Amino acid sequence: MSGTVRSSRDPGNAGRAPRRGPTALARERRARLRTRELTARTWPQFERFFQKHNGVWGNCWCLSFHRRPGERFRGDPHNRIVKREAVRAGRSHGIVVLAGDVAVGSCQFGRAAELPRIDGMRSYSARAPPVRDRLWRITCFFVDRDHRRRGVAAVALRGALDAIRAHGGGVVEAYPLDTGGKRVSGSFLWWGPRSFFERAGFHRVTPLGKNQWLVRRAVRPRTGVRRNLTAGTS
């Protein structure tokens, strides 16, 4: 039998780090990421992140789902200023994912009244069952082009659910796409894929279109947290 099998005690292996598979490497990368809520304090990091990507999706600055019928936004710098003031006033919520001190991902969430554009979707208004508890929405994700397919969005989602728990919990809904197992560019998955949410405990409620679903899950409030009833209504 040809060849030599070296044991871990073989001098030939001395000083070599054990090989790590792709799953282990992905876990290590995620462990180095941390999340912070989007506030006046984290705004500078969020701003630099979005400026790197030209305000994201045509200078949207994550304002699209804040729009009410007939309301228009005008691009940068107008959208950037409107977003900044909404964050400072507590009328726009989100999660910033940080690698060190640099933002590499974000997730927008908020109470239903804070993100009213969803109510203007015909399929949603026709099919979505009413919710008696406080209703939260997760509307979009964005990941830095240099950090995609590294688990950043999953970290952002966990951060959003933790933040909602800290704000008193309730029912959380999202509007993901069913990709059918096909590889889709991350830049087109701002809703997130359905399987991604199902792994986080969401369940399918109703289809919203050929490839889009309404999914929901309950989030219990963090122990000892009083619900802030002034934060908007569902």
Beta strands, then each sheet from edge to edge (+ up, - down):
strand 1: 33-37
strand 2: 93-99
strand 3: 102-111
strand 4: 135-143
strand 5: 170-174
strand 6: 203-207
strand 7: 213-219
sheet 1: 1+ 2- 3+ 4- 5- 7+ 6-
end
